[in-house]
């Protein structure tokens, strides 16, 4: 009985340590800070070089595309704070003025550098915020 | 309409409350009349919800825009199909659809089981009724689909987003709901068994098929969502570990575990705590999924509403459910003791136990990673997110472990496998796995991930093949038929087991598809007409960028000729960008896909410059992706077989004549149709007069005439967008205005063209009726002939074994069963 308990205890310990170790190492590599533009832009220096997922709304009429390329430059804002962003690649169909976006990438003194496939615009969801819920951007469907 | 709908919801809530109260009171007092009354009220809930659903659908079809929900999700020009599917297009309607389905499922489950599980039924009614009450409460208090505008209502609706006006998206939500809602039934029976203390295996028998049915629809829903994402969103993938995708996946893991675990309880009286816990956890995960997607607790790129009030209601319901259900589990632990101990880790029940742990871990891991931003925010105020790489890092090994178990489980014996047994069972599958692994490694495929997945897939397919062939050989020895016919007989005699094996084959094929993702390539090109670029073995030549309009939308289409490495033309591909009239700011990218079993060539045109005549083209090469969809097809067949009653069709296959199946399969292969991709762009040409169809009558007539211009595959005039048909539609309009009716106009065309070939369908009159009757006659005749032959085969005296006519020799049947059991 005692022998069995020791075996079970040891096995559990090894499994827990393995799992904890794996979780720690993968977490260290795989996590990104999820921040709103205003949270980051109040003290941008703190966030330079860190992997971020930046949430905000595309500033109306700020989207510019270089001719004959997939280079985009645009601005994203939340609560009055604005950050310039650059991106090269395909943007989702729902990416437009005022649309709610999450950008993946790194903040630098020049602005936000979006990684490849790092522009996520909100899906054409069937579910909407109720009035009185969280603030929804204008032009949401 | 709105008042009637709102009243119906209130009435349903009261009726459900009565059903719960009467059932519980009746069960406690052993009052049959009270129980019957509760069941009657329970059926009434289904009837009332059916009427309420009819009311909301009518409001959509009739365009009653005084109802806010109708105004938000439809408009006057939306096709009727999408008007109906708008019922579940938004939160309020989806909750109502949930209750509607649950009331129907619950009624069927109660009707089917009210005699065989008399003692459980009152509590089944009470549990399902309580869940219905929760959702009805949500609707009445918070998300009433019948709420109206307080001010003057708009004259037209906002319309459904163009991206959602898609075949797959219309049927994806209801299939997910069928899965989610169906899983309430096993939960209700499990709770009833706990409350009554009737914890033998009978409740499992009542819910096994329900679970399988729900599991199938959950699988179908997930697959449809994947297909939609793949064909409609244009990013080249089908799964991104988004919280909303994960929400649908969570109960799938635990329902899968339950379907396997239940066998151990039936066979060995073990894992009882596991089974009741799994049905509870599965139900909770369906609620968690709903909660995640609607509360705003988790940030998702799906724009699901942030609704703290709704989050609180769901949280309260979940906490109550956890405390109540697990409270009963703890209280009943003495009755849930296993009848047997685990004899050996080298046994089938140990494999099932491992399977339970791995699947439960998978569900909990996905839940943890999905909620990770919320958890970190609660702990230290920082919202940290984890992306697909983190999920993949964990889920790839979990998937591979599950693949190993898929192959190993069937080979192990119950209780204990001997060394001889292991050697005998595992030699060929292991060799097959090693050969496949060695081959893919020699071909340069990286071992971790894809290479290992291919090797394990080979191993699993070998184990399943070995199992079926061994069983079929035993049967062949008994019946003297050929191997294929023996296999069919074998499957029909043990549908659950062999249906399960077919499901496993489907899962393996899906895994092969997943492994292919490791070799996907993508490239972004910038092309002008006349230019070409090479991606992989393909050369893409941009012929032109054309702008057309079909009245509903403007389409910018890239015409691309695809050539192979030898320069031979493979296909014309037409990726496009569509601009719907009502949603010009929300263009949709229409992908073009060239499908083969080896790989998909997936082309998107995300941007273009009309003045410059330049197209940005994104090309993805996705190896083996169609194996995912094909694997699901196999999975569906297997589930269908496993769902059949064990006695179904046994009479027909009891004594199949030799070689009949082989011959039938060959015939079937000749008749197999090819599939169609519903979500892909089909360019319709310039159609300046489509808006000329002004009346339903004109549309009706236009659909009854075929295009005869010679270049449009004889499409109906109402659908065809060539110039010829535009003229014909205008003519129809003119004739209607002149006062001609439908039959006169059709007669005019028949006379003008000198025969019925101008009609898109044969006339339902005179000799034309023969054509209409033909499929019915042939179908019925074929069915009756097959039934007659099956009856004859099953009752024919065979010279093989000198069996008595009519029934199979019981001695032979028992011998066969013994030998099949020995194969376990």
Interface residues (C-beta under 8 A of the other chain):
Chain A: X22 X26 X27 X29 X30 X31 X32 X33 X34 X35 X53 X55 X65 X67 X68 X69 X70 X89 X90 X91 X92 X93 X94 X96 X97 X100 X102 X104 X117 X120 X121 X122 X123 X124 X125 X126 X127 X128 X129 X130 X133 X134 X139 X140 X141
Chain B: X72 X73 X89 X90 X91 X94 X143 X158 X161 X162 X163 X164 X173 X233 X234 X235 X244 X293 X294 X296 X299 X300 X301 X302 X303 X304 X305 X306 X307 X308 X309 X310 X372 X373 X382 X383 X384 X385 X386 X387 X389 X390 X393 X394 X524 X526 X585 X586 X587 X588 X589 X604 X606 X607 X609 X612 X614 X616 X618
